[in-house]
Amino acid sequence: MRDLLRLDATGQAQAVRDGQVSARELAEAAIARIEETDGVLNAVVHRRFERALAEIDAIPAGAPFRGVPILLKDLGWREAGEPYSAGSNVRDGVEDAADAYGVVRLREAGFVLLGRTNTPEFGSTITTEPVAFGATRNPYDPAYSAGGSSGGSAAAVAAGMVALATASDGGGSIRVPASLCGLVGLKPSRGRVSLGPAMGEGWNGFSCPGFVTRTVRDTAAALDAVSGMHPGDPYDAPPLPGRLADEVGRDPGRLRVGFLTTHPRGDIPEAPEVTEAVTGAAALLESLGHDVTEGGPQALADPDFPRHFGAIVSDNLAALVAALGEARGKPVEMEELEPRNAAMVGAGRQRGAADHLLSTQWMDGFRRRMVSWWSSGYDLLLVPSVAAAPFPLGWIPPDDLSTAFGRTASVVAFTSPINATGQPAVSLPLHRTSAGLPVGVQLVAAAGREDLLVRVAAQIEQAGPFEHPCLP
């Protein structure tokens, strides 16, 4: 069974179809792995093992991922009748009436939903250390952060609890934990995966659902399973030429790639091992026949971006907390929130509607300036996934907010602008530090070009298959 847990989700699904293992046996093996490892990692905050096993017999025989175990991030991927905390105690007693559309599609695809994974309170930071549930630890070194906000999902996949887990990304929350846990993490184009029915958009469209996986083919096939617009969604992503799974193995052609090792804004400290990761990836892409030159969008240098991005997030958190107060029948008091979120909610409450709209309009202009770089003839941008070396638990201090916000802003310096533009981006596990900790690199494509990302990511994976030493 340990050999089966080392398979990716595509391989596990094939093993079930071939009769090498039953869906129940595969789920029981994943449950055993969770119980074996989660005492140290603290990745799973809600377990629905008995219900999951009871649902197996009802899975359609022809479902593409029939019997493959999966864990859901405890943020965004809502289930009717199951606890949903969003990393906070504030939601106690607030129940969801319906499954998220993404969860409905996961069930239709045949996945076995085993439980929910840890996330920071409301997903508003880049390390998973919520007061409500405690810190998630990195399987590579339990003293280190698994990242956030999809840190529980990333730790679970890296440790072999499941082959893939759901995630979401509002400022880097798929790509940051994928980088720190040595995984593939693709943030889709805005609108590729619906946030309904509970939401139309998250953080003004910054936030996108997705997955953390160990292989490119799993990322492609899982996105195929959940992608698509639903009636009432505020927008749709540009159409793909076909299934993303069919792009795996296709020749991407000779691509024009720009790369940056240091942030053009000039206020992000350089991390030598991150620089080494990007320069190594640039050399690899060049060896694969691509045209690789140093450079990137000039808009990244705009010093006003962090202020407007942070203001929009604060406005959205203030609205979220107000809605939670209405849902539970009593207002949320500041002392109920973690200090970081209390400060952000307070800032959001002080801003008016006109302030919010002005920041939104500023982002409209920023987006146009950013995407013009791809229109000028470039196919991909290669940059760090995390603009800092892997960091230990506690590096984002809960009470020193100035340090916490400064370090968070530096970590997401290369990821959050891509949330603002709505483009797809993927983090790939191409480097390790001298201590053996993973460092990911990020490839960014034009809006709607997940197909191109999958092609080149699969080409890179074939050139040097990704290693996952924390598997059973």
C-alpha positions in Angstrom: 0.0 0.0 0.0 2.9 2.4 0.6 3.9 1.9 -3.0 0.4 2.9 -4.1 0.6 6.1 -1.9 3.8 7.0 -3.7 1.8 7.1 -7.0 0.4 10.4 -8.2 -3.4 10.7 -8.4 -3.4 9.7 -12.1 -1.5 6.6 -11.2 -3.8 5.8 -8.3 -6.8 6.1 -10.5 -5.3 3.7 -13.0 -4.5 1.2 -10.2 -8.2 1.2 -9.1 -9.3 0.8 -12.7 -6.9 -2.1 -13.2 -8.0 -3.9 -10.1 -4.7 -3.6 -8.4 -6.4 -2.0 -5.4 -10.0 -1.2 -4.5 -11.1 2.3 -3.8 -11.8 1.4 -0.2 -8.3 -0.1 0.3 -6.7 3.0 -1.2 -8.8 5.3 1.1 -7.9 3.2 4.1 -4.2 3.4 3.2 -4.4 7.2 3.0 -6.3 7.4 6.3 -3.5 5.3 7.9 -0.9 7.6 6.5 -2.7 10.6 7.9 -2.9 9.0 11.3 0.8 8.0 11.1 2.2 11.5 10.2 -0.3 14.2 11.2 0.6 14.1 14.9 3.8 15.9 13.9 2.7 17.9 10.8 -0.8 19.1 11.9 -2.0 19.4 8.4 -5.5 18.0 8.8 -7.9 20.0 11.0 -11.1 18.0 10.2 -11.5 14.3 9.5 -14.5 12.8 7.8 -13.1 9.3 7.4 -16.2 7.3 8.2 -18.4 9.4 6.0 -15.9 9.2 3.2 -15.7 5.4 3.4 -19.5 5.2 3.3 -19.7 7.3 0.1 -17.3 5.1 -1.9 -19.9 2.6 -3.2 -21.9 5.5 -4.7 -19.0 6.8 -6.8 -19.8 6.3 -10.6 -17.8 3.5 -12.1 -16.6 5.6 -15.0 -15.5 8.6 -13.0 -11.9 9.5 -14.0 -10.5 9.7 -10.5 -12.7 7.0 -9.0 -11.5 6.1 -5.5 -8.6 8.6 -5.3 -8.4 10.2 -1.8 -8.2 14.0 -1.6 -8.1 16.6 1.2 -9.9 20.0 0.9 -8.4 23.2 2.0 -10.4 24.6 4.9 -11.0 27.9 3.0 -13.2 28.3 0.0 -13.9 24.6 -0.7 -17.1 24.5 1.3 -19.1 21.3 2.0 -22.7 21.3 3.2 -23.0 19.6 6.6 -19.3 19.7 7.4 -17.4 22.1 9.6 -15.8 25.0 7.8 -13.6 27.2 9.9 -11.4 29.2 7.5 -8.6 28.9 10.1 -10.6 30.8 12.7 -12.9 30.3 15.7 -15.0 33.2 14.6 -17.1 30.9 12.3 -18.3 28.6 15.1 -21.9 27.8 14.5 -22.0 29.2 10.9 -23.0 26.4 8.6 -22.9 26.2 4.8 -26.1 25.2 3.0 -24.5 23.9 -0.2 -21.3 22.4 -1.5 -19.0 24.7 -3.5 -19.3 24.1 -7.2 -15.7 22.9 -7.1 -16.5 20.3 -4.5 -19.5 19.1 -6.6 -17.2 18.6 -9.5 -14.6 16.7 -7.4 -17.4 14.3 -6.3 -18.4 13.8 -9.9 -14.8 13.1 -10.8 -14.8 10.3 -8.3 -12.5 11.7 -5.6 -12.9 10.5 -2.0 -13.1 13.5 0.3 -11.2 12.6 3.5 -11.2 15.9 5.4 -10.0 19.5 5.5 -6.6 21.0 5.8 -5.1 23.7 8.0 -5.0 27.4 6.8 -4.1 30.7 8.5 -7.1 32.7 9.8 -9.0 33.8 6.7 -6.0 32.9 4.5 -4.5 36.4 5.0 -0.8 35.5 5.4 1.9 33.2 4.0 2.5 30.8 6.8 0.0 28.4 8.3 0.1 29.1 12.1 -3.5 29.9 13.1 -4.3 30.4 16.8 -7.4 28.2 16.3 -5.6 25.1 15.1 -1.9 25.5 15.7 1.0 25.5 13.3 1.4 23.2 10.3 4.9 21.9 10.0 7.0 21.3 6.9 7.6 17.6 6.1 11.2 18.5 5.0 12.0 19.9 8.4 9.3 20.3 11.1 10.9 23.4 12.4 10.1 25.2 9.2 6.9 26.7 7.8 4.9 24.8 5.1 3.8 28.2 3.8 0.4 29.6 3.4 -2.3 29.9 3.0 -2.6 26.4 1.5 0.1 25.1 3.9 -2.0 22.3 5.3 -2.7 21.0 1.8 0.9 21.3 0.8 2.3 19.5 3.8 -0.3 16.7 3.4 0.7 16.1 -0.3 4.4 16.4 0.4 4.2 13.8 3.2 2.2 11.4 1.1 -1.1 11.6 3.0 -2.8 12.1 -0.4 -1.5 12.6 -3.9 -3.1 16.0 -4.3 -5.2 18.5 -2.3 -7.2 21.5 -3.1 -5.8 25.0 -2.5 -6.5 28.6 -3.4 -4.4 31.6 -4.1 -5.2 35.3 -3.4 -1.6 36.6 -3.2 0.5 33.5 -3.6 -1.3 31.0 -1.5 -0.9 28.1 -3.9 2.6 29.0 -5.2 4.2 29.8 -1.9 3.4 26.5 -0.1 4.1 24.6 -3.3 7.6 26.2 -3.3 8.3 25.5 0.4 7.0 21.9 0.2 8.6 20.9 -3.1 5.3 20.6 -5.1 3.7 21.7 -8.3 1.3 24.6 -7.7 -0.6 26.2 -10.5 -2.7 29.4 -10.0 -5.3 29.3 -12.8 -6.5 32.3 -14.8 -9.1 34.4 -13.1 -12.5 32.8 -13.7 -11.2 29.4 -14.7 -12.7 27.7 -11.6 -15.9 29.0 -10.1 -16.1 30.3 -6.5 -19.9 29.7 -6.4 -22.4 29.4 -5.2 -21.3 31.2 -2.0 -19.1 33.8 -3.8 -18.7 35.4 -7.1 -15.2 36.6 -6.6 -12.7 36.7 -3.8 -10.6 39.7 -3.0 -11.8 41.6 -6.0 -10.9 38.7 -8.3 -7.4 38.2 -6.8 -8.3 34.8 -5.4 -8.5 31.6 -7.5 -9.1 28.0 -6.5 -6.6 25.3 -7.6 -4.5 22.4 -6.4 -1.1 21.4 -5.0 0.2 18.2 -6.6 3.4 16.2 -7.1 3.2 15.9 -10.9 2.3 18.2 -13.8 -0.2 15.6 -15.2 -2.1 15.6 -11.9 -2.3 19.4 -11.9 -3.6 19.4 -15.5 -6.2 16.6 -15.0 -7.5 18.0 -11.7 -8.0 21.4 -13.2 -9.9 19.8 -16.1 -12.2 18.2 -13.5 -13.2 21.4 -11.8 -12.9 24.2 -14.5 -15.8 25.9 -16.0 -18.1 28.8 -15.6 -21.4 28.5 -13.8 -24.5 30.6 -14.3 -24.2 33.8 -12.3 -20.4 33.9 -12.2 -19.1 37.4 -12.8 -16.6 36.5 -15.5 -15.1 33.5 -17.3 -11.5 32.7 -18.2 -10.4 32.8 -21.9 -11.3 29.4 -23.4 -8.6 26.7 -23.6 -7.9 24.8 -26.9 -8.9 21.5 -25.2 -8.2 19.4 -22.1 -5.2 20.5 -20.1 -4.3 16.8 -19.6 -3.8 16.5 -23.4 -1.2 19.2 -23.2 1.2 17.1 -21.1 3.9 15.9 -23.5 3.1 18.3 -26.3 6.1 20.3 -27.7 5.7 23.9 -26.4 7.9 25.1 -29.3 10.7 27.6 -29.0 9.5 30.1 -26.4 10.7 33.6 -25.6 11.3 33.8 -21.8 12.3 36.7 -19.7 13.6 36.2 -16.2 14.3 38.2 -13.1 16.4 37.2 -10.1 15.9 40.4 -8.1 12.8 42.5 -7.8 12.8 45.6 -9.9 11.2 47.7 -7.1 14.5 47.5 -5.3 13.1 47.0 -1.8 13.2 43.2 -1.6 16.3 41.7 0.0 18.1 39.3 -2.3 18.2 35.6 -1.2 21.2 33.9 -2.7 19.6 30.4 -2.9 16.5 31.9 -4.5 18.7 33.6 -7.1 20.5 30.3 -7.7 17.2 28.6 -8.3 16.1 31.1 -10.9 19.4 31.2 -12.7 19.4 27.4 -12.8 15.9 27.3 -14.2 16.9 29.9 -16.8 19.8 27.7 -17.9 17.6 24.6 -18.0 15.0 26.4 -20.2 17.8 27.6 -22.5 19.2 24.0 -22.8 15.7 22.9 -23.8 15.9 25.3 -26.8 14.1 28.3 -25.5 15.2 31.9 -26.0 15.9 33.2 -22.5 16.9 36.8 -21.7 17.0 38.8 -18.5 14.1 41.2 -18.1 10.5 41.5 -17.2 7.5 43.9 -16.9 8.5 47.4 -15.9 5.2 47.7 -14.0 6.6 45.4 -11.3 8.8 48.3 -10.2 5.8 50.5 -9.2 6.2 51.4 -5.5 2.5 52.0 -5.1 1.4 48.4 -5.8 1.8 47.0 -2.2 -0.2 49.8 -0.8 -3.2 49.4 -3.2 -3.0 45.6 -3.0 -3.0 45.6 0.8 -5.8 48.1 0.9 -8.1 46.0 -1.3 -7.4 42.9 0.8 -8.1 44.9 4.0 -11.4 46.1 2.6 -12.4 42.6 1.7 -11.5 41.2 5.1 -13.6 44.0 6.7 -16.6 43.0 4.6 -16.0 39.3 5.4 -16.0 39.9 9.1 -19.2 42.0 8.8 -20.9 39.2 6.9 -19.8 36.7 9.5 -21.3 38.8 12.2 -24.6 38.9 10.4 -24.5 35.1 9.8 -23.9 34.2 13.4 -26.2 36.9 14.8 -23.7 39.0 16.7 -20.9 41.3 15.5 -17.4 40.1 15.4 -15.3 41.9 18.1 -11.7 42.8 17.3 -10.4 40.7 20.2 -11.8 37.6 18.6 -9.5 38.1 15.6 -5.7 37.4 15.4 -3.8 40.7 15.7 -2.9 40.7 12.0 -6.5 40.4 10.9 -7.7 42.8 13.5 -5.3 45.4 12.1 -6.4 44.8 8.5 -10.1 44.8 9.4 -9.6 48.0 11.3 -7.9 49.6 8.3 -10.6 48.4 6.0 -13.4 49.8 8.2 -11.7 53.2 8.1 -11.6 53.4 4.3 -14.7 54.5 2.4 -16.3 53.1 -0.7 -14.6 55.8 -2.8 -11.2 54.8 -1.4 -11.9 51.2 -2.4 -13.0 52.2 -5.9 -9.9 54.3 -6.3 -7.6 51.4 -5.4 -9.6 49.2 -7.8 -9.2 51.7 -10.6 -5.5 51.9 -9.9 -5.3 48.1 -10.2 -7.0 48.3 -13.6 -4.2 50.5 -14.9 -1.6 48.4 -13.3 -3.0 45.3 -14.9 -2.9 46.9 -18.4 0.7 48.0 -17.8 1.7 44.5 -16.6 0.1 42.4 -19.4 1.6 44.7 -22.1 4.9 42.9 -21.6 3.5 39.6 -22.8 1.8 41.4 -25.7 5.3 42.7 -26.7 6.4 39.2 -27.8 7.3 37.3 -24.6 5.7 34.0 -23.8 6.7 33.4 -20.2 8.2 35.3 -17.3 10.5 33.3 -15.0 10.8 34.7 -11.4 11.0 33.3 -7.9 8.0 31.7 -6.4 9.0 33.0 -2.9 11.3 36.0 -2.8 12.9 34.8 0.4 14.8 31.7 1.6 12.7 28.9 3.3 11.8 30.3 6.7 11.2 28.7 10.1 7.9 28.7 12.1 7.6 32.0 13.9 9.4 34.0 11.3 6.1 35.9 10.7 5.6 37.1 14.3 2.0 37.3 15.4 2.4 40.4 17.6 5.1 42.5 15.8 2.9 43.6 13.0 5.4 45.9 11.3 7.8 43.0 10.9 5.1 40.6 9.9 3.6 42.8 7.2 7.1 43.7 5.9 8.2 40.0 5.6 4.9 38.9 4.1 5.1 41.7 1.5 8.6 40.5 0.6 7.6 36.9 0.3 4.8 37.6 -2.1 6.6 40.3 -4.2 6.6 38.1 -7.3 3.2 36.4 -6.7 0.7 39.0 -5.7 1.1 41.1 -8.9 -0.1 38.0 -10.8 -3.2 37.8 -8.7 -3.9 41.4 -9.6 -3.5 40.7 -13.3 -5.5 37.4 -13.3 -2.8 35.6 -15.3 -2.0 31.9 -14.7 1.3 31.0 -13.0 2.9 27.8 -11.9 5.5 27.0 -9.2 7.8 24.1 -10.0 10.2 22.3 -7.5 13.5 22.8 -9.2 16.0 23.6 -6.4 17.0 22.7 -2.9 18.9 24.7 -0.4 22.2 23.4 1.1 20.0 22.2 4.0 17.8 20.2 1.6 14.8 22.5 1.8 12.8 23.1 -1.4 12.9 26.3 -3.4 10.4 26.7 -6.3 10.6 28.9 -9.4 7.6 30.5 -11.0 6.6 30.7 -14.6 3.9 33.2 -15.6 2.0 33.1 -18.9 -0.5 35.4 -20.6 -4.1 35.3 -19.5 -5.8 32.0 -20.4 -2.6 30.2 -21.3 -2.6 27.4 -18.8 -2.1 25.1 -21.8 1.3 26.7 -22.5 2.3 26.4 -18.8 1.4 22.8 -18.7 3.4 22.0 -21.9 6.5 23.7 -20.7 6.2 22.4 -17.1 5.8 18.9 -18.4 8.9 19.4 -20.6 10.9 20.5 -17.6 9.6 17.6 -15.5 10.6 15.2 -18.2 14.1 16.7 -18.3 14.5 16.1 -14.6 11.6 14.3 -12.8 10.7 16.0 -9.5 11.9 14.2 -6.4 9.7 13.8 -3.3 11.8 12.4 -0.5 9.1 12.8 2.2 6.8 10.1 0.7 6.3 6.8 2.6 
